[in-house]
Amino acid sequence: VDDGIIPFAVDFSDLAGNAGTPQTTVLTGSDVTYDKTAPIISSAVITSSNANNSLAKVGDVISVAITSAEDLYSLASTTIAGQIVQATDITSTNATTWIFQYAMDSTDTEGAVAFSFTANDLAGDNTAVTAATSGLVMFDKTAPTLSTVEIVSNNANTSYAKLGDVVSLTISSDEDLIVAPTVLLGGHATAIATIDARNYIATTTMVSTDIEGPISISIQYTDLYGNIGT
């Protein structure tokens, strides 16, 4: 039997043998539709609330937006990053457009964020989905670290600096940074030269207002995911 409204015909006669008009439509209630076909999910798009929607850190919200080729009754067995998505985090704009969300946690595993769900149509047919038609979100919960922090002066003795000497700080990160770090040397701003996304040189020229003694260093830096280094 093909999918669609189940047809019927009623032929009847009265006791005298008079034939009634054949009935092929319902008089009350509604038709019954036969559906043996699992719903088709035409799109399943995964994104993150991060400034870069393909990256996520702890606290970022992962969204999976789906569109079905037919009306759905519900989504079941819904997970993101291996965690069950609560019913309150599953919403529908209409019967064919749904979205479910999950906020990444420090206990979640780093790497590509997986998801899964089962789409149930009005007849109870279902389709399990575990892959996106578009989008990929990578999760990183680890703060970046600096593998190199080296300070030198252009003084003949590079461990010392006098008025007018240029002090340089070489910085290397263990991963790409989203922007050049903010560096203070001796409490004031520096010029930053970017070698690449992991390597930088900060410089400053010593002035008369600088305090004598060891030059203090302050470095603020953030990785591509938004994790702040310490």
C-alpha positions in Angstrom: 0.0 0.0 0.0 1.3 3.4 -0.9 1.7 6.2 1.6 -1.3 8.6 1.8 -4.9 8.7 2.8 -6.4 5.3 3.0 -9.3 5.2 0.4 -12.6 3.4 1.1 -16.0 2.9 -0.6 -19.3 1.9 1.0 -22.0 0.5 -1.2 -25.4 -0.1 0.5 -29.1 -0.7 -0.2 -32.3 -0.4 1.9 -34.7 -3.2 2.6 -36.6 -2.6 -0.6 -33.4 -2.9 -2.6 -32.9 0.7 -3.4 -29.2 1.4 -3.8 -27.8 4.3 -1.8 -25.2 6.7 -3.2 -21.8 5.0 -2.7 -19.9 6.8 0.1 -16.2 7.4 -0.4 -15.6 10.2 2.1 -15.9 10.5 5.9 -19.0 12.2 7.3 -17.5 12.8 10.7 -14.0 12.7 12.1 -11.1 12.7 9.7 -9.3 10.5 7.2 -6.7 8.0 8.2 -3.3 8.5 6.6 -1.0 5.6 6.0 2.8 6.4 6.4 5.4 3.7 6.2 8.3 6.0 5.3 10.8 7.2 7.9 11.1 11.0 8.1 13.9 12.6 6.0 16.1 15.1 7.8 17.0 17.6 5.1 19.5 19.5 7.2 21.2 19.2 10.6 23.5 22.1 11.3 25.7 22.4 14.4 27.1 25.7 15.7 28.5 27.2 18.8 27.7 30.5 20.7 31.5 31.2 20.6 32.6 34.3 18.7 33.9 31.7 16.2 30.8 29.5 15.8 33.0 26.5 14.9 34.9 26.6 18.2 33.7 26.1 21.8 35.1 26.5 25.3 33.5 25.7 28.6 30.2 27.5 29.0 29.6 28.0 25.3 26.2 26.7 24.1 26.1 24.2 21.2 23.0 24.3 19.0 21.8 21.7 16.6 19.2 23.1 14.2 17.3 20.6 12.1 14.8 20.8 9.3 12.6 17.8 8.3 10.9 17.1 5.0 7.7 16.3 6.9 6.1 17.3 10.2 7.7 15.7 13.2 5.9 14.7 16.4 9.0 14.8 18.6 12.8 14.4 19.0 14.0 11.6 21.2 17.4 10.2 22.4 18.8 13.7 22.0 22.5 14.1 23.0 25.3 16.6 22.5 28.9 15.8 23.5 27.6 12.5 24.8 25.3 14.3 27.3 21.5 14.0 27.3 19.8 17.2 26.2 17.0 18.2 28.6 13.5 18.4 27.2 13.4 22.1 28.2 16.3 22.7 25.8 14.5 21.2 22.8 12.2 23.7 20.9 10.4 23.9 17.6 9.6 26.9 15.5 7.1 24.7 13.6 6.6 21.0 13.0 9.5 20.8 10.5 12.0 23.1 12.2 13.6 22.1 15.5 16.6 23.1 17.6 18.3 21.6 20.7 21.1 23.0 22.8 23.7 22.1 25.4 26.2 24.2 27.4 29.7 22.7 27.3 31.0 21.6 30.7 34.5 21.2 32.1 33.9 17.4 32.2 33.3 17.1 28.5 35.9 15.6 26.2 38.0 17.9 24.0 37.7 17.6 20.2 34.9 17.5 17.7 31.5 17.8 19.4 29.3 14.9 18.5 25.5 14.8 18.6 22.7 12.4 18.0 18.9 12.3 17.9 15.9 10.3 16.7 13.2 12.1 14.7 9.7 10.8 15.1 7.1 11.6 12.5 3.3 11.9 13.1 2.8 8.2 12.3 5.5 7.0 14.6 8.1 6.3 12.0 11.6 7.4 13.1 15.0 8.2 11.8 18.2 8.3 13.8 20.7 11.0 13.0 24.4 11.2 14.1 26.0 13.4 11.5 25.6 17.1 10.5 24.8 18.1 7.0 26.7 21.3 7.7 29.0 22.6 10.4 31.7 21.2 12.7 32.4 22.4 16.3 35.7 21.8 18.1 35.8 21.9 21.9 38.9 23.0 23.9 38.8 23.5 27.6 42.5 23.8 28.2 44.1 27.2 28.9 47.0 28.1 26.6 50.5 28.1 28.2 53.7 29.9 27.3 56.7 27.8 26.4 59.1 30.7 26.1 59.2 34.0 28.0 62.7 35.5 27.6 63.7 39.1 28.4 66.8 40.8 27.2 68.2 44.3 26.8 70.2 45.8 23.9 72.7 46.9 26.5 76.2 45.4 26.2 75.2 43.4 29.2 71.9 42.0 28.1 70.8 41.4 31.7 70.9 45.1 32.5 69.3 48.2 31.0 69.9 51.9 31.3 68.0 55.0 30.3 67.2 54.7 26.5 68.0 51.0 26.2 65.4 48.8 24.5 64.1 45.9 26.4 62.7 43.0 24.4 60.5 40.1 25.6 60.3 37.0 23.4 57.1 35.0 23.9 56.1 31.6 22.5 52.7 29.9 23.1 52.0 26.2 22.9 49.0 27.0 20.6 47.7 29.7 18.3 46.5 32.9 20.0 43.4 34.7 18.9 45.3 38.1 18.9 48.7 39.3 19.9 49.1 39.2 23.7 48.9 42.4 25.8 52.3 42.9 27.5 53.4 45.3 30.2 57.1 45.7 30.9 58.0 47.7 34.0 54.3 48.6 34.2 53.9 50.3 30.9 52.6 49.2 27.5 54.9 47.7 24.8 55.0 47.5 21.1 54.2 44.0 19.9 55.7 42.4 16.8 53.9 39.3 15.6 56.1 36.6 14.1 53.2 34.2 13.7 50.1 33.1 15.7 52.3 31.5 18.4 55.4 33.8 18.5 55.7 37.4 19.5 58.3 40.0 20.5 57.3 42.9 22.9 59.6 45.9 23.2 59.8 49.0 25.3 62.4 51.8 25.7 63.5 52.6 29.3 62.6 56.1 30.4 63.5 58.3 33.4 60.3 57.5 35.2 60.9 53.7 35.2 61.7 52.3 38.7 65.1 50.8 39.2 65.4 47.1 39.8 64.1 43.9 38.1 61.7 44.8 35.3 58.2 43.4 36.0 56.5 41.4 33.3 52.7 41.1 32.7 51.3 39.0 29.8 47.7 38.6 29.0 46.8 36.1 26.2 43.9 34.1 24.9 43.7 31.1 22.6 41.4 30.8 19.5 38.7 29.3 21.6 38.6 32.1 24.1 40.5 30.3 26.9 42.6 32.7 28.9 46.2 31.9 29.7 47.7 32.3 33.2 
